[in-house]
Amino acid sequence: MVLEGNPEVGSPRTSDLQHPGNQGSCVLSSPGEDAQPGEEPIKYGELIVLGCCEEGGEETEAQRGEVTGPRAHSCYNGCLASGDKGRRRSRLALSRRPHANGVKPDVIHHISTPLVSKALSNRGQHSISYTLSRSHSVIVEYTHDSDTDMFQIGRSTENMIDFVVTDTSPGGGAAEGPSAQSTISRYACRILCDRRPPYTARIYAAGFDASSNIFLGVENESNVLQDGSLIDLCGATLLWRTPAGLLRAPTLKQLEAQRQEANAARPQCPVGLSTLAFPSPARGRTAPDKQQPWVYVRCGHVHGYHGWGCRRERGPQERECPLCRLVGPYVPLWLGQEAGLCLDPGPPSHAFAPCGHVCSEKTARYWAQTPLPHGTHAFHAACPFCGAWLTGEHGCVRLIFQGPLD
């Protein structure tokens, strides 16, 4: 597991998600050891799955080698493709539990043979076995810690897992079904949160299985989560947001107000002269409707959907913009709906290339300059809403709308 935080504190790229002096702590005050009846529990932070799109419906024109037209589309842009259900969802808030369930190191055993570690099968005794060599392993027995809460993350659907995460693929789909081979560990990691201020959250490699054991090849180290930390599960990437960081992000109500304001400006297709409008999130993301804005991602000119300007010799999705003659992908625009991925409540002025997800300039430029884990050794900038790899010089484009002629 690779933990990507914000090492360059104060730099233009990382300062937006990094709260000076925060060190992973939230700045909420505690009303007492336990929340009183009717009070909201203390929130430690939220985990958000960075996006993965999943195409649905009939075979698209692009898949048939033809020019792509309106198509069905669903993604992690605020919700799982199959819907948020129970512990399998696109985001999870970690709050203080009614009773502490954390654990802390207690007794350490140095064993001459790793096989002895298998003898620790007491489900009531948490333990971690570190295999240092063929003839040397270390077993650490853990005991109850009344000062911390523990949350476990992984692919397993067993009861000890709090957040069930499945594989995602850039611009593809969630790896689901018995035939899909997952690269995410069943017990990928665990997060321990202090129950008292400043509610520091620390992440550890691997989680306890049904026998309350963890087997590791080497010793793992703790890491304090900071606002904006990225957690690589080798198949999916999670974003950690602290309550302080979420206060700077827009709310869903603000995102909806921005959509309505953009539509109230009555942008028009510069060629067809039809009025364009971003669809309501309530209608779901199926196929683009007649008023859906489309964009040429190389230049940023926004149009309504049309079928001309095809450049088949350059690829099935290549079109020539009728205004500036630049040739490139021509895709529908979709407003980013996962507020936790946004840095500010700025207007939806930029789109990621080539997927067409729309957000503020600050949000677009931040994610376009943030390499995300891909595989075990590679990093690549990707759209946080759908996971599509970003292309072009900047990874995003400023949208150019034409106002009404009247």
Stockholm file with secondary structure:
# STOCKHOLM 1.0

chainA/1-406         MVLEGNPEVGSPRTSDLQHPGNQGSCVLSSPGEDAQPGEEPIKYGELIVLGCCEEGGEETEAQRGEVTGPRAHSCYNGCLASGDKGRRRSRLALSRRPHANGVKPDVIHHISTPLVSKALSNRGQHSISYTLSRSHSVIVEYTHDSDTDMFQIGRSTENMIDFVVTDTSPGGGAAEGPSAQSTISRYACRILCDRRPPYTARIYAAGFDASSNIFLGVENESNVLQDGSLIDLCGATLLWRTPAGLLRAPTLKQLEAQRQEANAARPQCPVGLSTLAFPSPARGRTAPDKQQPWVYVRCGHVHGYHGWGCRRERGPQERECPLCRLVGPYVPLWLGQEAGLCLDPGPPSHAFAPCGHVCSEKTARYWAQTPLPHGTHAFHAACPFCGAWLTGEHGCVRLIFQGPLD
#=GR chainA/1-406 SS CEEECCCSTTSTTTTTTCCTTCTTCCCCCCSSSSCCTTSCCCEEEEEEECCCEEECSSCCTTTTTSCCCSCCEEESSSSCTTCCBTTBSSEEEEECCSSCCEEEEEEEEEESSGGGGGGCCCTTSCEEEEEEETTEEEEEEEEEETTEEEEEEESCCSTTCSEECCCCCTTSCCCCSTTCCCCSCTTCEEEEEESSTTCCEEEEESCCCTTSEEEESSCCCCEECCTTCEEECSSCEEEEECHHHHHHSCCHHHHHHHHHHHHHTCCBCTTTCCBCCCCCGGGCSSSCCTTCCEEETTTCBEECCCCCCBCGGGCTTEEECTTTCCEEEEEECEECCCGGGCSSCCCSCEEETTTCEEECHHHHHHHHTCEEEETTTEEEEBCTTTCCBCCTTTSEEECBCBCCCC
#=GC SS_cons         CEEECCCSTTSTTTTTTCCTTCTTCCCCCCSSSSCCTTSCCCEEEEEEECCCEEECSSCCTTTTTSCCCSCCEEESSSSCTTCCBTTBSSEEEEECCSSCCEEEEEEEEEESSGGGGGGCCCTTSCEEEEEEETTEEEEEEEEEETTEEEEEEESCCSTTCSEECCCCCTTSCCCCSTTCCCCSCTTCEEEEEESSTTCCEEEEESCCCTTSEEEESSCCCCEECCTTCEEECSSCEEEEECHHHHHHSCCHHHHHHHHHHHHHTCCBCTTTCCBCCCCCGGGCSSSCCTTCCEEETTTCBEECCCCCCBCGGGCTTEEECTTTCCEEEEEECEECCCGGGCSSCCCSCEEETTTCEEECHHHHHHHHTCEEEETTTEEEEBCTTTCCBCCTTTSEEECBCBCCCC
//
